[in-house]
C-alpha cells in the first residue's frame, strides 16, 4: 500500500521556536512517540494534532501533505 500522507512534522520542528523537549513536555508524550510521528510510523491522536499545530504555529492541515 502506498503511503498517502507525507509527514511534515519534522520540517516544522526544525523551524519551530520551541525545542523538541518542550513540545514533548507540553504534549505529555515520550521522545519515541514524537520520533514515530516524524517518521510516519504512528500518527498523533486528533487532540494532540491540534495542540501540536498550535505549538508549531500552523494549521493541522500543515502537519501532513496528502499524496494522491
mmCIF file as Biopython writes it, N, C-alpha, C and O atoms, coordinates in Angstrom:
data_model
#
loop_
_atom_site.group_PDB
_atom_site.id
_atom_site.type_symbol
_atom_site.label_atom_id
_atom_site.label_alt_id
_atom_site.label_comp_id
_atom_site.label_asym_id
_atom_site.label_entity_id
_atom_site.label_seq_id
_atom_site.pdbx_PDB_ins_code
_atom_site.Cartn_x
_atom_site.Cartn_y
_atom_site.Cartn_z
_atom_site.occupancy
_atom_site.B_iso_or_equiv
_atom_site.auth_seq_id
_atom_site.auth_asym_id
_atom_site.pdbx_PDB_model_num
ATOM 1   N N  . UNK A ? 1  ? 0.847  -1.190 0.000  1.0 0.0 1  A 1 
ATOM 2   C CA . UNK A ? 1  ? 0.000  0.000  0.000  1.0 0.0 1  A 1 
ATOM 3   C C  . UNK A ? 1  ? 0.885  1.242  0.000  1.0 0.0 1  A 1 
ATOM 4   O O  . UNK A ? 1  ? 1.864  1.320  0.742  1.0 0.0 1  A 1 
ATOM 5   N N  . UNK A ? 2  ? 0.540  2.182  -0.815 1.0 0.0 2  A 1 
ATOM 6   C CA . UNK A ? 2  ? 1.279  3.432  -0.911 1.0 0.0 2  A 1 
ATOM 7   C C  . UNK A ? 2  ? 0.869  4.344  0.239  1.0 0.0 2  A 1 
ATOM 8   O O  . UNK A ? 2  ? -0.317 4.496  0.532  1.0 0.0 2  A 1 
ATOM 9   N N  . UNK A ? 3  ? 1.861  4.948  0.885  1.0 0.0 3  A 1 
ATOM 10  C CA . UNK A ? 3  ? 1.575  5.879  1.976  1.0 0.0 3  A 1 
ATOM 11  C C  . UNK A ? 3  ? 1.014  7.166  1.386  1.0 0.0 3  A 1 
ATOM 12  O O  . UNK A ? 3  ? 1.695  7.849  0.621  1.0 0.0 3  A 1 
ATOM 13  N N  . UNK A ? 4  ? -0.221 7.497  1.737  1.0 0.0 4  A 1 
ATOM 14  C CA . UNK A ? 4  ? -0.871 8.670  1.174  1.0 0.0 4  A 1 
ATOM 15  C C  . UNK A ? 4  ? -0.557 9.960  1.921  1.0 0.0 4  A 1 
ATOM 16  O O  . UNK A ? 4  ? -0.849 11.048 1.426  1.0 0.0 4  A 1 
ATOM 17  N N  . UNK A ? 5  ? 0.034  9.849  3.105  1.0 0.0 5  A 1 
ATOM 18  C CA . UNK A ? 5  ? 0.353  11.036 3.879  1.0 0.0 5  A 1 
ATOM 19  C C  . UNK A ? 5  ? 1.857  11.213 4.016  1.0 0.0 5  A 1 
ATOM 20  O O  . UNK A ? 5  ? 2.564  10.298 4.438  1.0 0.0 5  A 1 
ATOM 21  N N  . UNK A ? 6  ? 2.331  12.379 3.662  1.0 0.0 6  A 1 
ATOM 22  C CA . UNK A ? 6  ? 3.737  12.714 3.870  1.0 0.0 6  A 1 
ATOM 23  C C  . UNK A ? 6  ? 3.802  13.590 5.120  1.0 0.0 6  A 1 
ATOM 24  O O  . UNK A ? 6  ? 3.197  14.661 5.168  1.0 0.0 6  A 1 
ATOM 25  N N  . UNK A ? 7  ? 4.532  13.130 6.119  1.0 0.0 7  A 1 
ATOM 26  C CA . UNK A ? 7  ? 4.650  13.856 7.374  1.0 0.0 7  A 1 
ATOM 27  C C  . UNK A ? 7  ? 5.547  15.076 7.206  1.0 0.0 7  A 1 
ATOM 28  O O  . UNK A ? 7  ? 6.641  14.985 6.649  1.0 0.0 7  A 1 
ATOM 29  N N  . UNK A ? 8  ? 5.069  16.219 7.695  1.0 0.0 8  A 1 
ATOM 30  C CA . UNK A ? 8  ? 5.858  17.448 7.640  1.0 0.0 8  A 1 
ATOM 31  C C  . UNK A ? 8  ? 6.216  17.935 9.045  1.0 0.0 8  A 1 
ATOM 32  O O  . UNK A ? 8  ? 6.739  19.037 9.210  1.0 0.0 8  A 1 
ATOM 33  N N  . UNK A ? 9  ? 5.932  17.107 10.058 1.0 0.0 9  A 1 
ATOM 34  C CA . UNK A ? 9  ? 6.187  17.498 11.444 1.0 0.0 9  A 1 
ATOM 35  C C  . UNK A ? 9  ? 7.675  17.766 11.663 1.0 0.0 9  A 1 
ATOM 36  O O  . UNK A ? 9  ? 8.036  18.746 12.314 1.0 0.0 9  A 1 
ATOM 37  N N  . UNK A ? 10 ? 8.529  16.913 11.132 1.0 0.0 10 A 1 
ATOM 38  C CA . UNK A ? 10 ? 9.968  17.093 11.292 1.0 0.0 10 A 1 
ATOM 39  C C  . UNK A ? 10 ? 10.445 18.427 10.745 1.0 0.0 10 A 1 
ATOM 40  O O  . UNK A ? 10 ? 11.237 19.120 11.383 1.0 0.0 10 A 1 
ATOM 41  N N  . UNK A ? 11 ? 9.961  18.785 9.564  1.0 0.0 11 A 1 
ATOM 42  C CA . UNK A ? 11 ? 10.334 20.063 8.949  1.0 0.0 11 A 1 
ATOM 43  C C  . UNK A ? 11 ? 9.869  21.230 9.818  1.0 0.0 11 A 1 
ATOM 44  O O  . UNK A ? 11 ? 10.599 22.202 10.013 1.0 0.0 11 A 1 
ATOM 45  N N  . UNK A ? 12 ? 8.655  21.124 10.333 1.0 0.0 12 A 1 
ATOM 46  C CA . UNK A ? 12 ? 8.101  22.190 11.156 1.0 0.0 12 A 1 
ATOM 47  C C  . UNK A ? 12 ? 8.819  22.289 12.496 1.0 0.0 12 A 1 
ATOM 48  O O  . UNK A ? 12 ? 8.990  23.384 13.033 1.0 0.0 12 A 1 
ATOM 49  N N  . UNK A ? 13 ? 9.239  21.150 13.036 1.0 0.0 13 A 1 
ATOM 50  C CA . UNK A ? 13 ? 10.001 21.159 14.291 1.0 0.0 13 A 1 
ATOM 51  C C  . UNK A ? 13 ? 11.336 21.886 14.110 1.0 0.0 13 A 1 
ATOM 52  O O  . UNK A ? 13 ? 11.777 22.613 15.000 1.0 0.0 13 A 1 
ATOM 53  N N  . UNK A ? 14 ? 11.971 21.687 12.964 1.0 0.0 14 A 1 
ATOM 54  C CA . UNK A ? 14 ? 13.274 22.307 12.712 1.0 0.0 14 A 1 
ATOM 55  C C  . UNK A ? 14 ? 13.210 23.831 12.704 1.0 0.0 14 A 1 
ATOM 56  O O  . UNK A ? 14 ? 14.177 24.491 13.085 1.0 0.0 14 A 1 
ATOM 57  N N  . UNK A ? 15 ? 12.089 24.392 12.279 1.0 0.0 15 A 1 
ATOM 58  C CA . UNK A ? 15 ? 11.971 25.850 12.217 1.0 0.0 15 A 1 
ATOM 59  C C  . UNK A ? 15 ? 11.179 26.431 13.392 1.0 0.0 15 A 1 
ATOM 60  O O  . UNK A ? 15 ? 10.970 27.641 13.473 1.0 0.0 15 A 1 
ATOM 61  N N  . UNK A ? 16 ? 10.746 25.558 14.292 1.0 0.0 16 A 1 
ATOM 62  C CA . UNK A ? 16 ? 9.959  25.998 15.447 1.0 0.0 16 A 1 
ATOM 63  C C  . UNK A ? 16 ? 10.814 26.773 16.431 1.0 0.0 16 A 1 
ATOM 64  O O  . UNK A ? 16 ? 12.018 26.541 16.546 1.0 0.0 16 A 1 
ATOM 65  N N  . UNK A ? 17 ? 10.179 27.695 17.140 1.0 0.0 17 A 1 
ATOM 66  C CA . UNK A ? 17 ? 10.887 28.426 18.191 1.0 0.0 17 A 1 
ATOM 67  C C  . UNK A ? 17 ? 11.054 27.568 19.443 1.0 0.0 17 A 1 
ATOM 68  O O  . UNK A ? 17 ? 11.789 27.938 20.359 1.0 0.0 17 A 1 
ATOM 69  N N  . UNK A ? 18 ? 10.368 26.415 19.481 1.0 0.0 18 A 1 
ATOM 70  C CA . UNK A ? 18 ? 10.450 25.519 20.632 1.0 0.0 18 A 1 
ATOM 71  C C  . UNK A ? 18 ? 11.359 24.335 20.345 1.0 0.0 18 A 1 
ATOM 72  O O  . UNK A ? 18 ? 11.412 23.838 19.220 1.0 0.0 18 A 1 
ATOM 73  N N  . UNK A ? 19 ? 12.067 23.891 21.361 1.0 0.0 19 A 1 
ATOM 74  C CA . UNK A ? 19 ? 12.889 22.688 21.249 1.0 0.0 19 A 1 
ATOM 75  C C  . UNK A ? 19 ? 11.983 21.465 21.381 1.0 0.0 19 A 1 
ATOM 76  O O  . UNK A ? 19 ? 10.881 21.543 21.923 1.0 0.0 19 A 1 
ATOM 77  N N  . UNK A ? 20 ? 12.475 20.332 20.874 1.0 0.0 20 A 1 
ATOM 78  C CA . UNK A ? 20 ? 11.703 19.086 20.942 1.0 0.0 20 A 1 
ATOM 79  C C  . UNK A ? 20 ? 11.302 18.741 22.370 1.0 0.0 20 A 1 
ATOM 80  O O  . UNK A ? 20 ? 10.197 18.250 22.602 1.0 0.0 20 A 1 
ATOM 81  N N  . UNK A ? 21 ? 12.192 18.994 23.334 1.0 0.0 21 A 1 
ATOM 82  C CA . UNK A ? 21 ? 11.906 18.666 24.726 1.0 0.0 21 A 1 
ATOM 83  C C  . UNK A ? 21 ? 10.675 19.416 25.240 1.0 0.0 21 A 1 
ATOM 84  O O  . UNK A ? 21 ? 9.869  18.868 25.992 1.0 0.0 21 A 1 
ATOM 85  N N  . UNK A ? 22 ? 10.543 20.682 24.820 1.0 0.0 22 A 1 
ATOM 86  C CA . UNK A ? 22 ? 9.383  21.477 25.234 1.0 0.0 22 A 1 
ATOM 87  C C  . UNK A ? 22 ? 8.101  20.913 24.618 1.0 0.0 22 A 1 
ATOM 88  O O  . UNK A ? 22 ? 7.084  20.784 25.300 1.0 0.0 22 A 1 
ATOM 89  N N  . UNK A ? 23 ? 8.155  20.583 23.344 1.0 0.0 23 A 1 
ATOM 90  C CA . UNK A ? 23 ? 6.991  20.006 22.650 1.0 0.0 23 A 1 
ATOM 91  C C  . UNK A ? 23 ? 6.576  18.704 23.334 1.0 0.0 23 A 1 
ATOM 92  O O  . UNK A ? 23 ? 5.392  18.472 23.578 1.0 0.0 23 A 1 
ATOM 93  N N  . UNK A ? 24 ? 7.558  17.859 23.640 1.0 0.0 24 A 1 
ATOM 94  C CA . UNK A ? 24 ? 7.296  16.571 24.288 1.0 0.0 24 A 1 
ATOM 95  C C  . UNK A ? 24 ? 6.623  16.784 25.632 1.0 0.0 24 A 1 
ATOM 96  O O  . UNK A ? 24 ? 5.662  16.090 25.965 1.0 0.0 24 A 1 
ATOM 97  N N  . UNK A ? 25 ? 7.122  17.740 26.407 1.0 0.0 25 A 1 
ATOM 98  C CA . UNK A ? 25 ? 6.548  18.021 27.726 1.0 0.0 25 A 1 
ATOM 99  C C  . UNK A ? 25 ? 5.123  18.547 27.602 1.0 0.0 25 A 1 
ATOM 100 O O  . UNK A ? 25 ? 4.230  18.115 28.332 1.0 0.0 25 A 1 
ATOM 101 N N  . UNK A ? 26 ? 4.915  19.473 26.683 1.0 0.0 26 A 1 
ATOM 102 C CA . UNK A ? 26 ? 3.582  20.068 26.509 1.0 0.0 26 A 1 
ATOM 103 C C  . UNK A ? 26 ? 2.546  19.039 26.056 1.0 0.0 26 A 1 
ATOM 104 O O  . UNK A ? 26 ? 1.381  19.107 26.447 1.0 0.0 26 A 1 
ATOM 105 N N  . UNK A ? 27 ? 2.975  18.094 25.237 1.0 0.0 27 A 1 
ATOM 106 C CA . UNK A ? 27 ? 2.055  17.081 24.723 1.0 0.0 27 A 1 
ATOM 107 C C  . UNK A ? 27 ? 1.964  15.858 25.640 1.0 0.0 27 A 1 
ATOM 108 O O  . UNK A ? 27 ? 1.128  14.978 25.433 1.0 0.0 27 A 1 
ATOM 109 N N  . UNK A ? 28 ? 2.837  15.813 26.656 1.0 0.0 28 A 1 
ATOM 110 C CA . UNK A ? 28 ? 2.879  14.689 27.580 1.0 0.0 28 A 1 
ATOM 111 C C  . UNK A ? 28 ? 3.086  13.364 26.832 1.0 0.0 28 A 1 
ATOM 112 O O  . UNK A ? 28 ? 2.347  12.397 27.010 1.0 0.0 28 A 1 
ATOM 113 N N  . UNK A ? 29 ? 4.123  13.368 25.990 1.0 0.0 29 A 1 
ATOM 114 C CA . UNK A ? 29 ? 4.465  12.186 25.199 1.0 0.0 29 A 1 
ATOM 115 C C  . UNK A ? 29 ? 5.933  11.848 25.418 1.0 0.0 29 A 1 
ATOM 116 O O  . UNK A ? 29 ? 6.659  12.606 26.060 1.0 0.0 29 A 1 
ATOM 117 N N  . UNK A ? 30 ? 6.364  10.728 24.892 1.0 0.0 30 A 1 
ATOM 118 C CA . UNK A ? 30 ? 7.766  10.330 25.009 1.0 0.0 30 A 1 
ATOM 119 C C  . UNK A ? 30 ? 8.549  10.784 23.770 1.0 0.0 30 A 1 
ATOM 120 O O  . UNK A ? 30 ? 7.974  11.147 22.744 1.0 0.0 30 A 1 
ATOM 121 N N  . UNK A ? 31 ? 9.880  10.750 23.902 1.0 0.0 31 A 1 
ATOM 122 C CA . UNK A ? 31 ? 10.745 11.049 22.757 1.0 0.0 31 A 1 
ATOM 123 C C  . UNK A ? 31 ? 10.448 10.069 21.614 1.0 0.0 31 A 1 
ATOM 124 O O  . UNK A ? 31 ? 10.412 10.449 20.444 1.0 0.0 31 A 1 
ATOM 125 N N  . UNK A ? 32 ? 10.239 8.810  21.980 1.0 0.0 32 A 1 
ATOM 126 C CA . UNK A ? 32 ? 9.957  7.779  20.982 1.0 0.0 32 A 1 
ATOM 127 C C  . UNK A ? 32 ? 8.660  8.067  20.227 1.0 0.0 32 A 1 
ATOM 128 O O  . UNK A ? 32 ? 8.585  7.868  19.014 1.0 0.0 32 A 1 
ATOM 129 N N  . UNK A ? 33 ? 7.656  8.528  20.938 1.0 0.0 33 A 1 
ATOM 130 C CA . UNK A ? 33 ? 6.379  8.853  20.293 1.0 0.0 33 A 1 
ATOM 131 C C  . UNK A ? 33 ? 6.561  9.960  19.262 1.0 0.0 33 A 1 
ATOM 132 O O  . UNK A ? 33 ? 6.073  9.854  18.137 1.0 0.0 33 A 1 
ATOM 133 N N  . UNK A ? 34 ? 7.263  11.020 19.645 1.0 0.0 34 A 1 
ATOM 134 C CA . UNK A ? 34 ? 7.493  12.119 18.704 1.0 0.0 34 A 1 
ATOM 135 C C  . UNK A ? 34 ? 8.293  11.637 17.499 1.0 0.0 34 A 1 
ATOM 136 O O  . UNK A ? 34 ? 8.004  12.014 16.363 1.0 0.0 34 A 1 
ATOM 137 N N  . UNK A ? 35 ? 9.284  10.817 17.746 1.0 0.0 35 A 1 
ATOM 138 C CA . UNK A ? 35 ? 10.088 10.260 16.661 1.0 0.0 35 A 1 
ATOM 139 C C  . UNK A ? 35 ? 9.223  9.435  15.704 1.0 0.0 35 A 1 
ATOM 140 O O  . UNK A ? 35 ? 9.382  9.519  14.486 1.0 0.0 35 A 1 
ATOM 141 N N  . UNK A ? 36 ? 8.317  8.646  16.258 1.0 0.0 36 A 1 
ATOM 142 C CA . UNK A ? 36 ? 7.414  7.840  15.423 1.0 0.0 36 A 1 
ATOM 143 C C  . UNK A ? 36 ? 6.482  8.712  14.600 1.0 0.0 36 A 1 
ATOM 144 O O  . UNK A ? 36 ? 6.154  8.368  13.464 1.0 0.0 36 A 1 
ATOM 145 N N  . UNK A ? 37 ? 6.052  9.829  15.155 1.0 0.0 37 A 1 
ATOM 146 C CA . UNK A ? 37 ? 5.209  10.761 14.395 1.0 0.0 37 A 1 
ATOM 147 C C  . UNK A ? 37 ? 5.997  11.358 13.240 1.0 0.0 37 A 1 
ATOM 148 O O  . UNK A ? 37 ? 5.494  11.446 12.120 1.0 0.0 37 A 1 
ATOM 149 N N  . UNK A ? 38 ? 7.232  11.768 13.510 1.0 0.0 38 A 1 
ATOM 150 C CA . UNK A ? 38 ? 8.072  12.408 12.496 1.0 0.0 38 A 1 
ATOM 151 C C  . UNK A ? 38 ? 8.367  11.449 11.344 1.0 0.0 38 A 1 
ATOM 152 O O  . UNK A ? 38 ? 8.390  11.859 10.184 1.0 0.0 38 A 1 
ATOM 153 N N  . UNK A ? 39 ? 8.592  10.185 11.661 1.0 0.0 39 A 1 
ATOM 154 C CA . UNK A ? 39 ? 8.914  9.205  10.622 1.0 0.0 39 A 1 
ATOM 155 C C  . UNK A ? 39 ? 7.670  8.636  9.951  1.0 0.0 39 A 1 
ATOM 156 O O  . UNK A ? 39 ? 7.783  7.928  8.949  1.0 0.0 39 A 1 
ATOM 157 N N  . UNK A ? 40 ? 6.490  8.930  10.481 1.0 0.0 40 A 1 
ATOM 158 C CA . UNK A ? 40 ? 5.254  8.415  9.908  1.0 0.0 40 A 1 
ATOM 159 C C  . UNK A ? 40 ? 4.924  6.998  10.337 1.0 0.0 40 A 1 
ATOM 160 O O  . UNK A ? 40 ? 4.017  6.370  9.789  1.0 0.0 40 A 1 
ATOM 161 N N  . UNK A ? 41 ? 5.661  6.494  11.320 1.0 0.0 41 A 1 
ATOM 162 C CA . UNK A ? 41 ? 5.405  5.139  11.830 1.0 0.0 41 A 1 
ATOM 163 C C  . UNK A ? 41 ? 4.065  5.087  12.565 1.0 0.0 41 A 1 
ATOM 164 O O  . UNK A ? 41 ? 3.316  4.118  12.445 1.0 0.0 41 A 1 
ATOM 165 N N  . UNK A ? 42 ? 3.776  6.142  13.323 1.0 0.0 42 A 1 
ATOM 166 C CA . UNK A ? 42 ? 2.485  6.278  14.000 1.0 0.0 42 A 1 
ATOM 167 C C  . UNK A ? 42 ? 1.984  7.702  13.789 1.0 0.0 42 A 1 
ATOM 168 O O  . UNK A ? 42 ? 2.710  8.559  13.284 1.0 0.0 42 A 1 
ATOM 169 N N  . UNK A ? 43 ? 0.744  7.942  14.178 1.0 0.0 43 A 1 
ATOM 170 C CA . UNK A ? 43 ? 0.127  9.251  13.996 1.0 0.0 43 A 1 
ATOM 171 C C  . UNK A ? 43 ? -0.431 9.768  15.317 1.0 0.0 43 A 1 
ATOM 172 O O  . UNK A ? 43 ? -0.892 8.987  16.149 1.0 0.0 43 A 1 
ATOM 173 N N  . UNK A ? 44 ? -0.387 11.085 15.508 1.0 0.0 44 A 1 
ATOM 174 C CA . UNK A ? 44 ? -0.961 11.663 16.729 1.0 0.0 44 A 1 
ATOM 175 C C  . UNK A ? 44 ? -2.479 11.509 16.746 1.0 0.0 44 A 1 
ATOM 176 O O  . UNK A ? 44 ? -3.121 11.435 15.698 1.0 0.0 44 A 1 
ATOM 177 N N  . UNK A ? 45 ? -3.038 11.462 17.947 1.0 0.0 45 A 1 
ATOM 178 C CA . UNK A ? 45 ? -4.492 11.480 18.077 1.0 0.0 45 A 1 
ATOM 179 C C  . UNK A ? 45 ? -4.980 12.882 17.698 1.0 0.0 45 A 1 
ATOM 180 O O  . UNK A ? 45 ? -4.193 13.827 17.638 1.0 0.0 45 A 1 
ATOM 181 N N  . UNK A ? 46 ? -6.256 13.003 17.449 1.0 0.0 46 A 1 
ATOM 182 C CA . UNK A ? 46 ? -6.821 14.283 16.995 1.0 0.0 46 A 1 
ATOM 183 C C  . UNK A ? 46 ? -6.548 15.408 17.988 1.0 0.0 46 A 1 
ATOM 184 O O  . UNK A ? 46 ? -6.211 16.519 17.578 1.0 0.0 46 A 1 
ATOM 185 N N  . UNK A ? 47 ? -6.687 15.141 19.275 1.0 0.0 47 A 1 
ATOM 186 C CA . UNK A ? 47 ? -6.450 16.205 20.254 1.0 0.0 47 A 1 
ATOM 187 C C  . UNK A ? 47 ? -4.987 16.654 20.243 1.0 0.0 47 A 1 
ATOM 188 O O  . UNK A ? 47 ? -4.698 17.843 20.373 1.0 0.0 47 A 1 
ATOM 189 N N  . UNK A ? 48 ? -4.077 15.706 20.090 1.0 0.0 48 A 1 
ATOM 190 C CA . UNK A ? 48 ? -2.645 16.035 20.050 1.0 0.0 48 A 1 
ATOM 191 C C  . UNK A ? 48 ? -2.300 16.787 18.758 1.0 0.0 48 A 1 
ATOM 192 O O  . UNK A ? 48 ? -1.426 17.654 18.764 1.0 0.0 48 A 1 
ATOM 193 N N  . UNK A ? 49 ? -2.975 16.464 17.660 1.0 0.0 49 A 1 
ATOM 194 C CA . UNK A ? 49 ? -2.739 17.170 16.397 1.0 0.0 49 A 1 
ATOM 195 C C  . UNK A ? 49 ? -2.988 18.665 16.543 1.0 0.0 49 A 1 
ATOM 196 O O  . UNK A ? 49 ? -2.206 19.483 16.060 1.0 0.0 49 A 1 
ATOM 197 N N  . UNK A ? 50 ? -4.077 19.013 17.211 1.0 0.0 50 A 1 
ATOM 198 C CA . UNK A ? 50 ? -4.420 20.428 17.359 1.0 0.0 50 A 1 
ATOM 199 C C  . UNK A ? 50 ? -3.458 21.147 18.294 1.0 0.0 50 A 1 
ATOM 200 O O  . UNK A ? 50 ? -3.095 22.297 18.044 1.0 0.0 50 A 1 
ATOM 201 N N  . UNK A ? 51 ? -3.041 20.483 19.367 1.0 0.0 51 A 1 
ATOM 202 C CA . UNK A ? 51 ? -2.068 21.084 20.281 1.0 0.0 51 A 1 
ATOM 203 C C  . UNK A ? 51 ? -0.724 21.250 19.576 1.0 0.0 51 A 1 
ATOM 204 O O  . UNK A ? 51 ? -0.081 22.292 19.693 1.0 0.0 51 A 1 
ATOM 205 N N  . UNK A ? 52 ? -0.305 20.217 18.844 1.0 0.0 52 A 1 
ATOM 206 C CA . UNK A ? 52 ? 0.956  20.269 18.114 1.0 0.0 52 A 1 
ATOM 207 C C  . UNK A ? 52 ? 0.941  21.395 17.075 1.0 0.0 52 A 1 
ATOM 208 O O  . UNK A ? 52 ? 1.907  22.147 16.954 1.0 0.0 52 A 1 
ATOM 209 N N  . UNK A ? 53 ? -0.142 21.502 16.343 1.0 0.0 53 A 1 
ATOM 210 C CA . UNK A ? 53 ? -0.261 22.572 15.342 1.0 0.0 53 A 1 
ATOM 211 C C  . UNK A ? 53 ? -0.181 23.941 16.012 1.0 0.0 53 A 1 
ATOM 212 O O  . UNK A ? 53 ? 0.450  24.855 15.482 1.0 0.0 53 A 1 
ATOM 213 N N  . UNK A ? 54 ? -0.806 24.083 17.155 1.0 0.0 54 A 1 
ATOM 214 C CA . UNK A ? 54 ? -0.758 25.349 17.890 1.0 0.0 54 A 1 
ATOM 215 C C  . UNK A ? 54 ? 0.678  25.665 18.318 1.0 0.0 54 A 1 
ATOM 216 O O  . UNK A ? 54 ? 1.137  26.796 18.159 1.0 0.0 54 A 1 
ATOM 217 N N  . UNK A ? 55 ? 1.381  24.675 18.856 1.0 0.0 55 A 1 
ATOM 218 C CA . UNK A ? 55 ? 2.763  24.867 19.283 1.0 0.0 55 A 1 
ATOM 219 C C  . UNK A ? 55 ? 3.684  25.201 18.104 1.0 0.0 55 A 1 
ATOM 220 O O  . UNK A ? 55 ? 4.617  25.994 18.238 1.0 0.0 55 A 1 
ATOM 221 N N  . UNK A ? 56 ? 3.413  24.592 16.962 1.0 0.0 56 A 1 
ATOM 222 C CA . UNK A ? 56 ? 4.244  24.813 15.776 1.0 0.0 56 A 1 
ATOM 223 C C  . UNK A ? 56 ? 3.761  25.999 14.945 1.0 0.0 56 A 1 
ATOM 224 O O  . UNK A ? 56 ? 4.312  26.302 13.887 1.0 0.0 56 A 1 
ATOM 225 N N  . UNK A ? 57 ? 2.726  26.660 15.447 1.0 0.0 57 A 1 
ATOM 226 C CA . UNK A ? 57 ? 2.164  27.854 14.807 1.0 0.0 57 A 1 
ATOM 227 C C  . UNK A ? 57 ? 1.779  27.598 13.357 1.0 0.0 57 A 1 
ATOM 228 O O  . UNK A ? 57 ? 2.174  28.321 12.443 1.0 0.0 57 A 1 
ATOM 229 N N  . UNK A ? 58 ? 0.990  26.540 13.181 1.0 0.0 58 A 1 
ATOM 230 C CA . UNK A ? 58 ? 0.500  26.199 11.848 1.0 0.0 58 A 1 
ATOM 231 C C  . UNK A ? 58 ? -0.910 25.620 11.985 1.0 0.0 58 A 1 
ATOM 232 O O  . UNK A ? 58 ? -1.435 25.486 13.091 1.0 0.0 58 A 1 
ATOM 233 N N  . UNK A ? 59 ? -1.500 25.287 10.863 1.0 0.0 59 A 1 
ATOM 234 C CA . UNK A ? 59 ? -2.797 24.618 10.863 1.0 0.0 59 A 1 
ATOM 235 C C  . UNK A ? 59 ? -2.564 23.113 10.908 1.0 0.0 59 A 1 
ATOM 236 O O  . UNK A ? 59 ? -1.498 22.636 10.519 1.0 0.0 59 A 1 
ATOM 237 N N  . UNK A ? 60 ? -3.547 22.373 11.375 1.0 0.0 60 A 1 
ATOM 238 C CA . UNK A ? 60 ? -3.454 20.913 11.405 1.0 0.0 60 A 1 
ATOM 239 C C  . UNK A ? 60 ? -3.151 20.389 10.005 1.0 0.0 60 A 1 
ATOM 240 O O  . UNK A ? 60 ? -2.385 19.437 9.856  1.0 0.0 60 A 1 
ATOM 241 N N  . UNK A ? 61 ? -3.732 20.987 8.994  1.0 0.0 61 A 1 
ATOM 242 C CA . UNK A ? 61 ? -3.507 20.573 7.601  1.0 0.0 61 A 1 
ATOM 243 C C  . UNK A ? 61 ? -2.043 20.687 7.186  1.0 0.0 61 A 1 
ATOM 244 O O  . UNK A ? 61 ? -1.598 19.993 6.272  1.0 0.0 61 A 1 
ATOM 245 N N  . UNK A ? 62 ? -1.295 21.563 7.856  1.0 0.0 62 A 1 
ATOM 246 C CA . UNK A ? 62 ? 0.109  21.762 7.501  1.0 0.0 62 A 1 
ATOM 247 C C  . UNK A ? 62 ? 1.022  20.653 8.031  1.0 0.0 62 A 1 
ATOM 248 O O  . UNK A ? 62 ? 2.171  20.544 7.602  1.0 0.0 62 A 1 
ATOM 249 N N  . UNK A ? 63 ? 0.527  19.835 8.954  1.0 0.0 63 A 1 
ATOM 250 C CA . UNK A ? 63 ? 1.346  18.786 9.559  1.0 0.0 63 A 1 
ATOM 251 C C  . UNK A ? 63 ? 1.581  17.609 8.614  1.0 0.0 63 A 1 
ATOM 252 O O  . UNK A ? 63 ? 2.565  16.882 8.748  1.0 0.0 63 A 1 
ATOM 253 N N  . UNK A ? 64 ? 0.674  17.430 7.665  1.0 0.0 64 A 1 
ATOM 254 C CA . UNK A ? 64 ? 0.783  16.331 6.698  1.0 0.0 64 A 1 
ATOM 255 C C  . UNK A ? 64 ? 0.437  16.841 5.314  1.0 0.0 64 A 1 
ATOM 256 O O  . UNK A ? 64 ? -0.346 17.777 5.153  1.0 0.0 64 A 1 
ATOM 257 N N  . UNK A ? 65 ? 1.032  16.209 4.323  1.0 0.0 65 A 1 
ATOM 258 C CA . UNK A ? 65 ? 0.722  16.516 2.930  1.0 0.0 65 A 1 
ATOM 259 C C  . UNK A ? 65 ? 0.079  15.278 2.331  1.0 0.0 65 A 1 
ATOM 260 O O  . UNK A ? 65 ? 0.595  14.170 2.480  1.0 0.0 65 A 1 
ATOM 261 N N  . UNK A ? 66 ? -1.033 15.460 1.664  1.0 0.0 66 A 1 
ATOM 262 C CA . UNK A ? 66 ? -1.757 14.342 1.054  1.0 0.0 66 A 1 
ATOM 263 C C  . UNK A ? 66 ? -1.198 14.062 -0.327 1.0 0.0 66 A 1 
ATOM 264 O O  . UNK A ? 66 ? -1.183 14.938 -1.191 1.0 0.0 66 A 1 
ATOM 265 N N  . UNK A ? 67 ? -0.744 12.849 -0.527 1.0 0.0 67 A 1 
ATOM 266 C CA . UNK A ? 67 ? -0.230 12.435 -1.840 1.0 0.0 67 A 1 
ATOM 267 C C  . UNK A ? 67 ? -1.269 11.576 -2.545 1.0 0.0 67 A 1 
ATOM 268 O O  . UNK A ? 67 ? -1.599 10.485 -2.081 1.0 0.0 67 A 1 
ATOM 269 N N  . UNK A ? 68 ? -1.776 12.061 -3.648 1.0 0.0 68 A 1 
ATOM 270 C CA . UNK A ? 68 ? -2.800 11.323 -4.393 1.0 0.0 68 A 1 
ATOM 271 C C  . UNK A ? 68 ? -2.195 10.214 -5.191 1.0 0.0 68 A 1 
ATOM 272 O O  . UNK A ? 68 ? -2.911 9.487  -5.880 1.0 0.0 68 A 1 
#
